[in-house]
Amino acid sequence: MAANPLDNQKPEDLVVVTVDSEGRFSLDANTFLSDEELLIAVKQRLARRGQDEAYVRGDRAIQYGRVVQAMVILQDAGVEKVGLITDPLPDE
């Protein structure tokens, strides 16, 4: 099944948790957050934006458990819909 692109979404309108190659969480490229800090930050962003969806982008090198942990934190923050952001597969 093909994934749907987020072409019609502005990046600044999305709540995106990035899990880097070391398993660290961030909402902004240069700021890493603990699990608790991430929970609080996501709650604040959801309240400001009046939305209930968020996305997780994970580095290919990380253990899948960190992606699952990000999804759990998002759900604990009140996110109703969690999506995954992936890079397109290379052409073969």
mmCIF file as gemmi writes it, N, C-alpha and C atoms, coordinates in Angstrom:
data_model
loop_
_atom_site.group_PDB
_atom_site.id
_atom_site.type_symbol
_atom_site.label_atom_id
_atom_site.label_alt_id
_atom_site.label_comp_id
_atom_site.label_asym_id
_atom_site.label_entity_id
_atom_site.label_seq_id
_atom_site.pdbx_PDB_ins_code
_atom_site.Cartn_x
_atom_site.Cartn_y
_atom_site.Cartn_z
_atom_site.occupancy
_atom_site.B_iso_or_equiv
_atom_site.pdbx_formal_charge
_atom_site.auth_seq_id
_atom_site.auth_asym_id
_atom_site.pdbx_PDB_model_num
ATOM 1 N N . MET Axp A 1 ? 0.848 -1.167 0 1 0 ? 1 A 1
ATOM 2 C CA . MET Axp A 1 ? 0 0 0 1 0 ? 1 A 1
ATOM 3 C C . MET Axp A 1 ? 0.897 1.234 0 1 0 ? 1 A 1
ATOM 4 N N . ALA Axp A 2 ? 0.581 2.186 -0.842 1 0 ? 2 A 1
ATOM 5 C CA . ALA Axp A 2 ? 1.356 3.416 -0.942 1 0 ? 2 A 1
ATOM 6 C C . ALA Axp A 2 ? 0.963 4.379 0.173 1 0 ? 2 A 1
ATOM 7 N N . ALA Axp A 3 ? 1.939 5.122 0.652 1 0 ? 3 A 1
ATOM 8 C CA . ALA Axp A 3 ? 1.676 6.135 1.674 1 0 ? 3 A 1
ATOM 9 C C . ALA Axp A 3 ? 1.259 7.428 1.002 1 0 ? 3 A 1
ATOM 10 N N . ASN Axp A 4 ? 0.451 8.206 1.694 1 0 ? 4 A 1
ATOM 11 C CA . ASN Axp A 4 ? 0.013 9.485 1.164 1 0 ? 4 A 1
ATOM 12 C C . ASN Axp A 4 ? 0.992 10.578 1.54 1 0 ? 4 A 1
ATOM 13 N N . PRO Axp A 5 ? 1.386 11.427 0.583 1 0 ? 5 A 1
ATOM 14 C CA . PRO Axp A 5 ? 2.292 12.525 0.904 1 0 ? 5 A 1
ATOM 15 C C . PRO Axp A 5 ? 1.567 13.623 1.669 1 0 ? 5 A 1
ATOM 16 N N . LEU Axp A 6 ? 2.33 14.433 2.374 1 0 ? 6 A 1
ATOM 17 C CA . LEU Axp A 6 ? 1.776 15.543 3.137 1 0 ? 6 A 1
ATOM 18 C C . LEU Axp A 6 ? 1.887 16.847 2.342 1 0 ? 6 A 1
ATOM 19 N N . ASP Axp A 7 ? 1.773 16.775 1.03 1 0 ? 7 A 1
ATOM 20 C CA . ASP Axp A 7 ? 1.991 17.927 0.168 1 0 ? 7 A 1
ATOM 21 C C . ASP Axp A 7 ? 1.12 19.124 0.502 1 0 ? 7 A 1
ATOM 22 N N . ASN Axp A 8 ? -0.114 18.901 0.918 1 0 ? 8 A 1
ATOM 23 C CA . ASN Axp A 8 ? -1.017 20.015 1.157 1 0 ? 8 A 1
ATOM 24 C C . ASN Axp A 8 ? -0.888 20.587 2.563 1 0 ? 8 A 1
ATOM 25 N N . GLN Axp A 9 ? 0.018 20.085 3.353 1 0 ? 9 A 1
ATOM 26 C CA . GLN Axp A 9 ? 0.224 20.559 4.72 1 0 ? 9 A 1
ATOM 27 C C . GLN Axp A 9 ? 1.438 21.478 4.764 1 0 ? 9 A 1
ATOM 28 N N . LYS Axp A 10 ? 1.317 22.583 5.478 1 0 ? 10 A 1
ATOM 29 C CA . LYS Axp A 10 ? 2.463 23.453 5.718 1 0 ? 10 A 1
ATOM 30 C C . LYS Axp A 10 ? 3.249 22.866 6.89 1 0 ? 10 A 1
ATOM 31 N N . PRO Axp A 11 ? 4.564 22.778 6.789 1 0 ? 11 A 1
ATOM 32 C CA . PRO Axp A 11 ? 5.366 22.195 7.873 1 0 ? 11 A 1
ATOM 33 C C . PRO Axp A 11 ? 5.128 22.871 9.219 1 0 ? 11 A 1
ATOM 34 N N . GLU Axp A 12 ? 4.918 24.183 9.22 1 0 ? 12 A 1
ATOM 35 C CA . GLU Axp A 12 ? 4.719 24.887 10.487 1 0 ? 12 A 1
ATOM 36 C C . GLU Axp A 12 ? 3.376 24.563 11.132 1 0 ? 12 A 1
ATOM 37 N N . ASP Axp A 13 ? 2.459 23.963 10.376 1 0 ? 13 A 1
ATOM 38 C CA . ASP Axp A 13 ? 1.157 23.586 10.919 1 0 ? 13 A 1
ATOM 39 C C . ASP Axp A 13 ? 1.155 22.19 11.534 1 0 ? 13 A 1
ATOM 40 N N . LEU Axp A 14 ? 2.21 21.438 11.313 1 0 ? 14 A 1
ATOM 41 C CA . LEU Axp A 14 ? 2.27 20.058 11.789 1 0 ? 14 A 1
ATOM 42 C C . LEU Axp A 14 ? 2.994 19.956 13.133 1 0 ? 14 A 1
ATOM 43 N N . VAL Axp A 15 ? 2.549 19.015 13.953 1 0 ? 15 A 1
ATOM 44 C CA . VAL Axp A 15 ? 3.295 18.649 15.156 1 0 ? 15 A 1
ATOM 45 C C . VAL Axp A 15 ? 4.073 17.394 14.765 1 0 ? 15 A 1
ATOM 46 N N . VAL Axp A 16 ? 5.394 17.543 14.663 1 0 ? 16 A 1
ATOM 47 C CA . VAL Axp A 16 ? 6.247 16.437 14.227 1 0 ? 16 A 1
ATOM 48 C C . VAL Axp A 16 ? 7.323 16.176 15.274 1 0 ? 16 A 1
ATOM 49 N N . VAL Axp A 17 ? 7.338 14.954 15.789 1 0 ? 17 A 1
ATOM 50 C CA . VAL Axp A 17 ? 8.382 14.521 16.709 1 0 ? 17 A 1
ATOM 51 C C . VAL Axp A 17 ? 9.426 13.785 15.876 1 0 ? 17 A 1
ATOM 52 N N . THR Axp A 18 ? 10.657 14.236 15.967 1 0 ? 18 A 1
ATOM 53 C CA . THR Axp A 18 ? 11.747 13.57 15.264 1 0 ? 18 A 1
ATOM 54 C C . THR Axp A 18 ? 12.545 12.754 16.273 1 0 ? 18 A 1
ATOM 55 N N . VAL Axp A 19 ? 12.851 11.513 15.899 1 0 ? 19 A 1
ATOM 56 C CA . VAL Axp A 19 ? 13.708 10.65 16.704 1 0 ? 19 A 1
ATOM 57 C C . VAL Axp A 19 ? 15.004 10.504 15.921 1 0 ? 19 A 1
ATOM 58 N N . ASP Axp A 20 ? 16.096 11.048 16.466 1 0 ? 20 A 1
ATOM 59 C CA . ASP Axp A 20 ? 17.349 11.041 15.716 1 0 ? 20 A 1
ATOM 60 C C . ASP Axp A 20 ? 18.072 9.7 15.825 1 0 ? 20 A 1
ATOM 61 N N . SER Axp A 21 ? 19.228 9.616 15.209 1 0 ? 21 A 1
ATOM 62 C CA . SER Axp A 21 ? 19.968 8.352 15.145 1 0 ? 21 A 1
ATOM 63 C C . SER Axp A 21 ? 20.431 7.856 16.515 1 0 ? 21 A 1
ATOM 64 N N . GLU Axp A 22 ? 20.437 8.743 17.515 1 0 ? 22 A 1
ATOM 65 C CA . GLU Axp A 22 ? 20.809 8.35 18.878 1 0 ? 22 A 1
ATOM 66 C C . GLU Axp A 22 ? 19.58 8.096 19.747 1 0 ? 22 A 1
ATOM 67 N N . GLY Axp A 23 ? 18.377 8.169 19.152 1 0 ? 23 A 1
ATOM 68 C CA . GLY Axp A 23 ? 17.152 7.909 19.886 1 0 ? 23 A 1
ATOM 69 C C . GLY Axp A 23 ? 16.632 9.1 20.67 1 0 ? 23 A 1
ATOM 70 N N . ARG Axp A 24 ? 17.164 10.296 20.391 1 0 ? 24 A 1
ATOM 71 C CA . ARG Axp A 24 ? 16.726 11.495 21.097 1 0 ? 24 A 1
ATOM 72 C C . ARG Axp A 24 ? 15.506 12.092 20.389 1 0 ? 24 A 1
ATOM 73 N N . PHE Axp A 25 ? 14.607 12.7 21.19 1 0 ? 25 A 1
ATOM 74 C CA . PHE Axp A 25 ? 13.398 13.325 20.665 1 0 ? 25 A 1
ATOM 75 C C . PHE Axp A 25 ? 13.608 14.818 20.464 1 0 ? 25 A 1
ATOM 76 N N . SER Axp A 26 ? 12.987 15.355 19.411 1 0 ? 26 A 1
ATOM 77 C CA . SER Axp A 26 ? 12.972 16.805 19.225 1 0 ? 26 A 1
ATOM 78 C C . SER Axp A 26 ? 11.697 17.214 18.508 1 0 ? 26 A 1
ATOM 79 N N . LEU Axp A 27 ? 11.276 18.429 18.774 1 0 ? 27 A 1
ATOM 80 C CA . LEU Axp A 27 ? 10.191 19.063 18.015 1 0 ? 27 A 1
ATOM 81 C C . LEU Axp A 27 ? 10.778 20.115 17.093 1 0 ? 27 A 1
ATOM 82 N N . ASP Axp A 28 ? 11.927 20.612 17.44 1 0 ? 28 A 1
ATOM 83 C CA . ASP Axp A 28 ? 12.67 21.571 16.634 1 0 ? 28 A 1
ATOM 84 C C . ASP Axp A 28 ? 14.051 20.977 16.406 1 0 ? 28 A 1
ATOM 85 N N . ALA Axp A 29 ? 14.596 21.228 15.262 1 0 ? 29 A 1
ATOM 86 C CA . ALA Axp A 29 ? 15.81 20.539 14.824 1 0 ? 29 A 1
ATOM 87 C C . ALA Axp A 29 ? 16.952 20.521 15.842 1 0 ? 29 A 1
ATOM 88 N N . ASN Axp A 30 ? 17.151 21.578 16.588 1 0 ? 30 A 1
ATOM 89 C CA . ASN Axp A 30 ? 18.334 21.65 17.442 1 0 ? 30 A 1
ATOM 90 C C . ASN Axp A 30 ? 18.051 21.519 18.935 1 0 ? 30 A 1
ATOM 91 N N . THR Axp A 31 ? 16.818 21.225 19.31 1 0 ? 31 A 1
ATOM 92 C CA . THR Axp A 31 ? 16.461 21.139 20.72 1 0 ? 31 A 1
ATOM 93 C C . THR Axp A 31 ? 16.008 19.72 21.048 1 0 ? 31 A 1
ATOM 94 N N . PHE Axp A 32 ? 16.772 19.025 21.894 1 0 ? 32 A 1
ATOM 95 C CA . PHE Axp A 32 ? 16.413 17.669 22.289 1 0 ? 32 A 1
ATOM 96 C C . PHE Axp A 32 ? 15.646 17.709 23.596 1 0 ? 32 A 1
ATOM 97 N N . LEU Axp A 33 ? 14.634 16.845 23.706 1 0 ? 33 A 1
ATOM 98 C CA . LEU Axp A 33 ? 13.733 16.841 24.852 1 0 ? 33 A 1
ATOM 99 C C . LEU Axp A 33 ? 13.69 15.473 25.52 1 0 ? 33 A 1
ATOM 100 N N . SER Axp A 34 ? 13.568 15.491 26.841 1 0 ? 34 A 1
ATOM 101 C CA . SER Axp A 34 ? 13.343 14.24 27.567 1 0 ? 34 A 1
ATOM 102 C C . SER Axp A 34 ? 11.9 13.793 27.279 1 0 ? 34 A 1
ATOM 103 N N . ASP Axp A 35 ? 11.561 12.6 27.708 1 0 ? 35 A 1
ATOM 104 C CA . ASP Axp A 35 ? 10.196 12.111 27.511 1 0 ? 35 A 1
ATOM 105 C C . ASP Axp A 35 ? 9.18 13.067 28.137 1 0 ? 35 A 1
ATOM 106 N N . GLU Axp A 36 ? 9.442 13.502 29.362 1 0 ? 36 A 1
ATOM 107 C CA . GLU Axp A 36 ? 8.516 14.4 30.073 1 0 ? 36 A 1
ATOM 108 C C . GLU Axp A 36 ? 8.435 15.775 29.4 1 0 ? 36 A 1
ATOM 109 N N . GLU Axp A 37 ? 9.584 16.303 28.977 1 0 ? 37 A 1
ATOM 110 C CA . GLU Axp A 37 ? 9.594 17.594 28.275 1 0 ? 37 A 1
ATOM 111 C C . GLU Axp A 37 ? 8.818 17.512 26.966 1 0 ? 37 A 1
ATOM 112 N N . LEU Axp A 38 ? 8.966 16.387 26.273 1 0 ? 38 A 1
ATOM 113 C CA . LEU Axp A 38 ? 8.236 16.193 25.021 1 0 ? 38 A 1
ATOM 114 C C . LEU Axp A 38 ? 6.731 16.171 25.279 1 0 ? 38 A 1
ATOM 115 N N . LEU Axp A 39 ? 6.306 15.451 26.306 1 0 ? 39 A 1
ATOM 116 C CA . LEU Axp A 39 ? 4.892 15.381 26.663 1 0 ? 39 A 1
ATOM 117 C C . LEU Axp A 39 ? 4.316 16.783 26.899 1 0 ? 39 A 1
ATOM 118 N N . ILE Axp A 40 ? 5.006 17.578 27.686 1 0 ? 40 A 1
ATOM 119 C CA . ILE Axp A 40 ? 4.544 18.927 28 1 0 ? 40 A 1
ATOM 120 C C . ILE Axp A 40 ? 4.516 19.801 26.747 1 0 ? 40 A 1
ATOM 121 N N . ALA Axp A 41 ? 5.573 19.747 25.945 1 0 ? 41 A 1
ATOM 122 C CA . ALA Axp A 41 ? 5.655 20.576 24.738 1 0 ? 41 A 1
ATOM 123 C C . ALA Axp A 41 ? 4.557 20.222 23.737 1 0 ? 41 A 1
ATOM 124 N N . VAL Axp A 42 ? 4.273 18.936 23.579 1 0 ? 42 A 1
ATOM 125 C CA . VAL Axp A 42 ? 3.225 18.519 22.639 1 0 ? 42 A 1
ATOM 126 C C . VAL Axp A 42 ? 1.864 18.982 23.14 1 0 ? 42 A 1
ATOM 127 N N . LYS Axp A 43 ? 1.593 18.845 24.425 1 0 ? 43 A 1
ATOM 128 C CA . LYS Axp A 43 ? 0.322 19.326 24.982 1 0 ? 43 A 1
ATOM 129 C C . LYS Axp A 43 ? 0.145 20.813 24.69 1 0 ? 43 A 1
ATOM 130 N N . GLN Axp A 44 ? 1.202 21.593 24.87 1 0 ? 44 A 1
ATOM 131 C CA . GLN Axp A 44 ? 1.135 23.031 24.626 1 0 ? 44 A 1
ATOM 132 C C . GLN Axp A 44 ? 0.865 23.334 23.154 1 0 ? 44 A 1
ATOM 133 N N . ARG Axp A 45 ? 1.554 22.638 22.268 1 0 ? 45 A 1
ATOM 134 C CA . ARG Axp A 45 ? 1.348 22.89 20.832 1 0 ? 45 A 1
ATOM 135 C C . ARG Axp A 45 ? -0.052 22.498 20.387 1 0 ? 45 A 1
ATOM 136 N N . LEU Axp A 46 ? -0.536 21.378 20.884 1 0 ? 46 A 1
ATOM 137 C CA . LEU Axp A 46 ? -1.888 20.95 20.512 1 0 ? 46 A 1
ATOM 138 C C . LEU Axp A 46 ? -2.914 21.978 20.979 1 0 ? 46 A 1
ATOM 139 N N . ALA Axp A 47 ? -2.741 22.488 22.191 1 0 ? 47 A 1
ATOM 140 C CA . ALA Axp A 47 ? -3.675 23.478 22.733 1 0 ? 47 A 1
ATOM 141 C C . ALA Axp A 47 ? -3.641 24.758 21.904 1 0 ? 47 A 1
ATOM 142 N N . ARG Axp A 48 ? -2.454 25.198 21.524 1 0 ? 48 A 1
ATOM 143 C CA . ARG Axp A 48 ? -2.319 26.421 20.717 1 0 ? 48 A 1
ATOM 144 C C . ARG Axp A 48 ? -2.93 26.267 19.338 1 0 ? 48 A 1
ATOM 145 N N . ARG Axp A 49 ? -2.75 25.109 18.755 1 0 ? 49 A 1
ATOM 146 C CA . ARG Axp A 49 ? -3.175 24.895 17.37 1 0 ? 49 A 1
ATOM 147 C C . ARG Axp A 49 ? -4.564 24.283 17.248 1 0 ? 49 A 1
ATOM 148 N N . GLY Axp A 50 ? -5.125 23.829 18.367 1 0 ? 50 A 1
ATOM 149 C CA . GLY Axp A 50 ? -6.457 23.245 18.335 1 0 ? 50 A 1
ATOM 150 C C . GLY Axp A 50 ? -6.552 22.017 17.438 1 0 ? 50 A 1
ATOM 151 N N . GLN Axp A 51 ? -5.555 21.185 17.485 1 0 ? 51 A 1
ATOM 152 C CA . GLN Axp A 51 ? -5.567 19.986 16.656 1 0 ? 51 A 1
ATOM 153 C C . GLN Axp A 51 ? -5.344 18.75 17.512 1 0 ? 51 A 1
ATOM 154 N N . ASP Axp A 52 ? -5.58 17.589 16.895 1 0 ? 52 A 1
ATOM 155 C CA . ASP Axp A 52 ? -5.438 16.339 17.638 1 0 ? 52 A 1
ATOM 156 C C . ASP Axp A 52 ? -4.623 15.309 16.871 1 0 ? 52 A 1
ATOM 157 N N . GLU Axp A 53 ? -3.799 15.793 15.948 1 0 ? 53 A 1
ATOM 158 C CA . GLU Axp A 53 ? -2.965 14.847 15.213 1 0 ? 53 A 1
ATOM 159 C C . GLU Axp A 53 ? -1.509 15.282 15.246 1 0 ? 53 A 1
ATOM 160 N N . ALA Axp A 54 ? -0.62 14.304 15.133 1 0 ? 54 A 1
ATOM 161 C CA . ALA Axp A 54 ? 0.811 14.558 15.14 1 0 ? 54 A 1
ATOM 162 C C . ALA Axp A 54 ? 1.492 13.442 14.356 1 0 ? 54 A 1
ATOM 163 N N . TYR Axp A 55 ? 2.757 13.662 14.066 1 0 ? 55 A 1
ATOM 164 C CA . TYR Axp A 55 ? 3.531 12.726 13.256 1 0 ? 55 A 1
ATOM 165 C C . TYR Axp A 55 ? 4.85 12.411 13.929 1 0 ? 55 A 1
ATOM 166 N N . VAL Axp A 56 ? 5.381 11.238 13.613 1 0 ? 56 A 1
ATOM 167 C CA . VAL Axp A 56 ? 6.693 10.828 14.103 1 0 ? 56 A 1
ATOM 168 C C . VAL Axp A 56 ? 7.576 10.57 12.886 1 0 ? 56 A 1
ATOM 169 N N . ARG Axp A 57 ? 8.763 11.158 12.93 1 0 ? 57 A 1
ATOM 170 C CA . ARG Axp A 57 ? 9.783 10.916 11.899 1 0 ? 57 A 1
ATOM 171 C C . ARG Axp A 57 ? 10.956 10.278 12.605 1 0 ? 57 A 1
ATOM 172 N N . GLY Axp A 58 ? 11.346 9.088 12.178 1 0 ? 58 A 1
ATOM 173 C CA . GLY Axp A 58 ? 12.439 8.382 12.833 1 0 ? 58 A 1
ATOM 174 C C . GLY Axp A 58 ? 13.589 8.109 11.893 1 0 ? 58 A 1
ATOM 175 N N . ASP Axp A 59 ? 14.781 8.231 12.409 1 0 ? 59 A 1
ATOM 176 C CA . ASP Axp A 59 ? 15.98 7.888 11.661 1 0 ? 59 A 1
ATOM 177 C C . ASP Axp A 59 ? 15.985 6.39 11.409 1 0 ? 59 A 1
ATOM 178 N N . ARG Axp A 60 ? 16.459 5.969 10.277 1 0 ? 60 A 1
ATOM 179 C CA . ARG Axp A 60 ? 16.476 4.542 9.932 1 0 ? 60 A 1
ATOM 180 C C . ARG Axp A 60 ? 17.336 3.703 10.863 1 0 ? 60 A 1
ATOM 181 N N . ALA Axp A 61 ? 18.313 4.339 11.511 1 0 ? 61 A 1
ATOM 182 C CA . ALA Axp A 61 ? 19.269 3.589 12.325 1 0 ? 61 A 1
ATOM 183 C C . ALA Axp A 61 ? 18.778 3.313 13.748 1 0 ? 61 A 1
ATOM 184 N N . ILE Axp A 62 ? 17.672 3.905 14.17 1 0 ? 62 A 1
ATOM 185 C CA . ILE Axp A 62 ? 17.248 3.741 15.557 1 0 ? 62 A 1
ATOM 186 C C . ILE Axp A 62 ? 16.479 2.457 15.765 1 0 ? 62 A 1
ATOM 187 N N . GLN Axp A 63 ? 16.401 2.056 17.025 1 0 ? 63 A 1
ATOM 188 C CA . GLN Axp A 63 ? 15.573 0.909 17.383 1 0 ? 63 A 1
ATOM 189 C C . GLN Axp A 63 ? 14.115 1.335 17.306 1 0 ? 63 A 1
ATOM 190 N N . TYR Axp A 64 ? 13.285 0.463 16.777 1 0 ? 64 A 1
ATOM 191 C CA . TYR Axp A 64 ? 11.87 0.776 16.596 1 0 ? 64 A 1
ATOM 192 C C . TYR Axp A 64 ? 11.18 1.128 17.909 1 0 ? 64 A 1
ATOM 193 N N . GLY Axp A 65 ? 11.675 0.622 19.013 1 0 ? 65 A 1
ATOM 194 C CA . GLY Axp A 65 ? 11.094 0.905 20.316 1 0 ? 65 A 1
ATOM 195 C C . GLY Axp A 65 ? 11.04 2.389 20.639 1 0 ? 65 A 1
ATOM 196 N N . ARG Axp A 66 ? 12.017 3.164 20.166 1 0 ? 66 A 1
ATOM 197 C CA . ARG Axp A 66 ? 12.004 4.612 20.409 1 0 ? 66 A 1
ATOM 198 C C . ARG Axp A 66 ? 10.884 5.279 19.615 1 0 ? 66 A 1
ATOM 199 N N . VAL Axp A 67 ? 10.586 4.787 18.431 1 0 ? 67 A 1
ATOM 200 C CA . VAL Axp A 67 ? 9.459 5.312 17.653 1 0 ? 67 A 1
ATOM 201 C C . VAL Axp A 67 ? 8.157 4.996 18.389 1 0 ? 67 A 1
ATOM 202 N N . VAL Axp A 68 ? 8.046 3.781 18.891 1 0 ? 68 A 1
ATOM 203 C CA . VAL Axp A 68 ? 6.851 3.399 19.65 1 0 ? 68 A 1
ATOM 204 C C . VAL Axp A 68 ? 6.731 4.278 20.899 1 0 ? 68 A 1
ATOM 205 N N . GLN Axp A 69 ? 7.835 4.538 21.58 1 0 ? 69 A 1
ATOM 206 C CA . GLN Axp A 69 ? 7.801 5.401 22.764 1 0 ? 69 A 1
ATOM 207 C C . GLN Axp A 69 ? 7.318 6.799 22.399 1 0 ? 69 A 1
ATOM 208 N N . ALA Axp A 70 ? 7.758 7.328 21.276 1 0 ? 70 A 1
ATOM 209 C CA . ALA Axp A 70 ? 7.284 8.641 20.824 1 0 ? 70 A 1
ATOM 210 C C . ALA Axp A 70 ? 5.782 8.609 20.587 1 0 ? 70 A 1
ATOM 211 N N . MET Axp A 71 ? 5.288 7.541 19.995 1 0 ? 71 A 1
ATOM 212 C CA . MET Axp A 71 ? 3.857 7.412 19.738 1 0 ? 71 A 1
ATOM 213 C C . MET Axp A 71 ? 3.067 7.344 21.047 1 0 ? 71 A 1
ATOM 214 N N . VAL Axp A 72 ? 3.584 6.648 22.036 1 0 ? 72 A 1
ATOM 215 C CA . VAL Axp A 72 ? 2.922 6.56 23.343 1 0 ? 72 A 1
ATOM 216 C C . VAL Axp A 72 ? 2.869 7.943 23.997 1 0 ? 72 A 1
ATOM 217 N N . ILE Axp A 73 ? 3.969 8.677 23.942 1 0 ? 73 A 1
ATOM 218 C CA . ILE Axp A 73 ? 3.998 10.023 24.518 1 0 ? 73 A 1
ATOM 219 C C . ILE Axp A 73 ? 2.968 10.917 23.823 1 0 ? 73 A 1
ATOM 220 N N . LEU Axp A 74 ? 2.888 10.825 22.509 1 0 ? 74 A 1
ATOM 221 C CA . LEU Axp A 74 ? 1.907 11.622 21.765 1 0 ? 74 A 1
ATOM 222 C C . LEU Axp A 74 ? 0.484 11.278 22.204 1 0 ? 74 A 1
ATOM 223 N N . GLN Axp A 75 ? 0.2 10.005 22.344 1 0 ? 75 A 1
ATOM 224 C CA . GLN Axp A 75 ? -1.138 9.597 22.785 1 0 ? 75 A 1
ATOM 225 C C . GLN Axp A 75 ? -1.41 10.096 24.205 1 0 ? 75 A 1
ATOM 226 N N . ASP Axp A 76 ? -0.418 10.026 25.083 1 0 ? 76 A 1
ATOM 227 C CA . ASP Axp A 76 ? -0.572 10.528 26.446 1 0 ? 76 A 1
ATOM 228 C C . ASP Axp A 76 ? -0.808 12.043 26.464 1 0 ? 76 A 1
ATOM 229 N N . ALA Axp A 77 ? -0.3 12.745 25.442 1 0 ? 77 A 1
ATOM 230 C CA . ALA Axp A 77 ? -0.474 14.194 25.348 1 0 ? 77 A 1
ATOM 231 C C . ALA Axp A 77 ? -1.842 14.573 24.789 1 0 ? 77 A 1
ATOM 232 N N . GLY Axp A 78 ? -2.604 13.578 24.331 1 0 ? 78 A 1
ATOM 233 C CA . GLY Axp A 78 ? -3.934 13.86 23.805 1 0 ? 78 A 1
ATOM 234 C C . GLY Axp A 78 ? -4.068 13.761 22.307 1 0 ? 78 A 1
ATOM 235 N N . VAL Axp A 79 ? -3.025 13.277 21.647 1 0 ? 79 A 1
ATOM 236 C CA . VAL Axp A 79 ? -3.085 13.12 20.193 1 0 ? 79 A 1
ATOM 237 C C . VAL Axp A 79 ? -4.018 11.953 19.867 1 0 ? 79 A 1
ATOM 238 N N . GLU Axp A 80 ? -4.972 12.208 18.997 1 0 ? 80 A 1
ATOM 239 C CA . GLU Axp A 80 ? -5.936 11.178 18.588 1 0 ? 80 A 1
ATOM 240 C C . GLU Axp A 80 ? -5.427 10.392 17.373 1 0 ? 80 A 1
ATOM 241 N N . LYS Axp A 81 ? -4.696 11.088 16.486 1 0 ? 81 A 1
ATOM 242 C CA . LYS Axp A 81 ? -4.205 10.459 15.257 1 0 ? 81 A 1
ATOM 243 C C . LYS Axp A 81 ? -2.696 10.64 15.181 1 0 ? 81 A 1
ATOM 244 N N . VAL Axp A 82 ? -1.978 9.524 15.121 1 0 ? 82 A 1
ATOM 245 C CA . VAL Axp A 82 ? -0.528 9.554 15.007 1 0 ? 82 A 1
ATOM 246 C C . VAL Axp A 82 ? -0.152 8.964 13.656 1 0 ? 82 A 1
ATOM 247 N N . GLY Axp A 83 ? 0.6 9.725 12.885 1 0 ? 83 A 1
ATOM 248 C CA . GLY Axp A 83 ? 1.076 9.252 11.588 1 0 ? 83 A 1
ATOM 249 C C . GLY Axp A 83 ? 2.589 9.139 11.596 1 0 ? 83 A 1
ATOM 250 N N . LEU Axp A 84 ? 3.111 8.436 10.633 1 0 ? 84 A 1
ATOM 251 C CA . LEU Axp A 84 ? 4.56 8.29 10.474 1 0 ? 84 A 1
ATOM 252 C C . LEU Axp A 84 ? 4.99 9.021 9.212 1 0 ? 84 A 1
ATOM 253 N N . ILE Axp A 85 ? 6.095 9.73 9.317 1 0 ? 85 A 1
ATOM 254 C CA . ILE Axp A 85 ? 6.675 10.403 8.162 1 0 ? 85 A 1
ATOM 255 C C . ILE Axp A 85 ? 7.895 9.601 7.747 1 0 ? 85 A 1
ATOM 256 N N . THR Axp A 86 ? 7.945 9.248 6.495 1 0 ? 86 A 1
ATOM 257 C CA . THR Axp A 86 ? 9.057 8.469 5.965 1 0 ? 86 A 1
ATOM 258 C C . THR Axp A 86 ? 9.628 9.17 4.745 1 0 ? 86 A 1
ATOM 259 N N . ASP Axp A 87 ? 10.869 8.86 4.451 1 0 ? 87 A 1
ATOM 260 C CA . ASP Axp A 87 ? 11.47 9.339 3.23 1 0 ? 87 A 1
ATOM 261 C C . ASP Axp A 87 ? 11.063 8.402 2.108 1 0 ? 87 A 1
ATOM 262 N N . PRO Axp A 88 ? 10.904 8.936 0.907 1 0 ? 88 A 1
ATOM 263 C CA . PRO Axp A 88 ? 10.554 8.049 -0.208 1 0 ? 88 A 1
ATOM 264 C C . PRO Axp A 88 ? 11.648 7 -0.428 1 0 ? 88 A 1
ATOM 265 N N . LEU Axp A 89 ? 11.228 5.822 -0.847 1 0 ? 89 A 1
ATOM 266 C CA . LEU Axp A 89 ? 12.208 4.781 -1.166 1 0 ? 89 A 1
ATOM 267 C C . LEU Axp A 89 ? 12.953 5.167 -2.426 1 0 ? 89 A 1
ATOM 268 N N . PRO Axp A 90 ? 14.246 4.813 -2.496 1 0 ? 90 A 1
ATOM 269 C CA . PRO Axp A 90 ? 15.002 5.136 -3.719 1 0 ? 90 A 1
ATOM 270 C C . PRO Axp A 90 ? 14.447 4.338 -4.912 1 0 ? 90 A 1
ATOM 271 N N . ASP Axp A 91 ? 14.536 4.936 -6.086 1 0 ? 91 A 1
ATOM 272 C CA . ASP Axp A 91 ? 14.116 4.224 -7.3 1 0 ? 91 A 1
ATOM 273 C C . ASP Axp A 91 ? 15.06 3.065 -7.544 1 0 ? 91 A 1
ATOM 274 N N . GLU Axp A 92 ? 14.464 1.949 -7.924 1 0 ? 92 A 1
ATOM 275 C CA . GLU Axp A 92 ? 15.302 0.765 -8.19 1 0 ? 92 A 1
ATOM 276 C C . GLU Axp A 92 ? 15.533 0.6 -9.653 1 0 ? 92 A 1
